Structures are given as C-alpha cells and as structure tokens.
Amino acid sequence: MAGSIFVRRDGAVAWVTLSHPGKFNAMSRAMWVSLKSVFEDLDGDSGLRCIVVQGEGGHFCAGGDIAEYPGFRFDAQQLQTFHEAEVWGGLQAMLDCDVPIVAHIQGNCMGAGVEIASCCDLRLASTQARFGAPIARLGFPMAPREAALVARAVGDATARAMLLAAEVFDAQHMRAQGFLLRTLPDTELADHVHALVQRMAGLAPQAARMNKQTFRALNGPQAPVEYAQVAIKNIANKMSEAYAYADSPEHREGIQAFLDKRPPNF
C-alpha cells in the first residue's frame, strides 16, 4: 500500500489526514503528489475558512517511505525530480494556500512530518510528540529548499542539531523554540484543536486570506528560496549538482542498513 491522503469537509473546515498504516504515516511518492493536488483544490475553495492537517492512528508523519528509496534515490536525476517536483510541489502548494492551516500533531513528527508541519500557520501538539530529522543515519542530507524551510520554522540551532547530530526533541523543546503554539496531553489535544479551528472559522475569511498573503510577502517562501538558491550554488562549487551524492556508497549504505534493520557502516 502506497499510503493515502484523505480530506473530510466539516462545514467551513477541511480535515486533511495523512494515512499510511503500519508506517506511522510515512510519506510515499504518491502521497507527495496527492498533497499538492489536495492543497491546490482547497486553496480554490472560496467557502473554506480553515484546514487541519493530522495523521492517522496517533502519529503525525514519521518521514519518508524508505522502502521506496532504492527504486530511485541512487540516480541523481530521479532524486532531483523527487525533491524538486514531488516533495517541493506538495510543500509549495501548502505554502501558497491562502486558507489558514493548523497542524494537529501526535506521536512521531520526523523528517517529512517536520517539513509538512513547517508549512502550517499554527501548530498544536501532544506533550508526547517527538520531532526530528535523523536522516544522517541514512547517509543523505536534507534537500536545500526543505532544509531552509525547516530552519526558518524550528530555528537554526534546532535544525542543525536535527540534521548534524540526529537529535530528536520533545514537544516542550519545540514549544520553547516557538515552533508549537501549544502542547497538551493526548486526552485534551483534539478538543483544543477543534475549539481553535471553530473560532478561526467564525472570523472574517477575506481578512484571514489577506493576512496570509501579507505574511508570505514579509517572510514566507521567498526567504527560504533565496537561502536555498545560495545553498545550491555553494554545493555546486564542490559538486556537479546538489543531488550528485545519489550513487554514493554512503547513501546506498545508509538506506540499505535501514532496510536490513542493522546499524550503518559509514
């Protein structure tokens, strides 16, 4: 099963659910493509006042579906297409959406989960939620535009710890960094999310959309894109392109070790 993204409409609120049973809602390639189309459709819905993004089964999103990786990650062109067209296509659709987006975060919020949450306007999480991007264990870096997006949302120090030290943080740390609006026990989280989105749905929709456009103009995707362009240029000075590591032994070993359920030998 490649995973799915479900949308449920409840009045002026849309509930977007990431679903990949047995994989803590890890994002497959099909799910990234679906994420783009879902948010493009929602952005065009004039009757919508708020969107909630959540995961199924007590987890938000555990990252990418690593079982798919051997099929494309070791070819630089396919790897670039994956990150720049599929992943960034989904994230950009969220960033471009004028409807306010709330993240309802439980359990694992790793890698792709942190990226998706970073595209949301307000984030509420369970006190038991865990956040990180330990892809250094898999032998590859975070793509430049994705890293810029995450660093802006979680803070530079936390992003560096996630990517350079494979650190995983609790909800209290992420709230202290300003990433989370509130942290609540699992038993209270859903009620608080529901109350928040109902309040938001009762406010002026045109003002909300204009506010999002203003935030985007001030510090939205432009800054991460500029950051990424510089990063890509710097990488290109040392390598032929940002994804030239695709066929590297380290990249292959990291992913194979994960699939073999053994420690990597870097």
Secondary structure, DSSP 8 states (H G I E B T S, - for coil): ---EEEEEEETTEEEEEEE-TTTTT-B-HHHHHHHHHHHHHHHT-TT--EEEEEESTT-SB-SB-GGGGGGTTTSHHHHHHIIIIIIHHHHHHHHH--S-EEEEE-SEEETHHHHHHHTSSEEEEETT-EEE--GGGGT----HHHHHHHHHHH-HHHHHHHHHS--EEEHHHHHHTTS-SEEE-HHHHHHHHHHHHHHHHTS-HHHHHHHHHHHHHHHSTHHHHHHHHHHHHHHHHHSSSTTGGGG-HHHHHHHHHHHHTS----
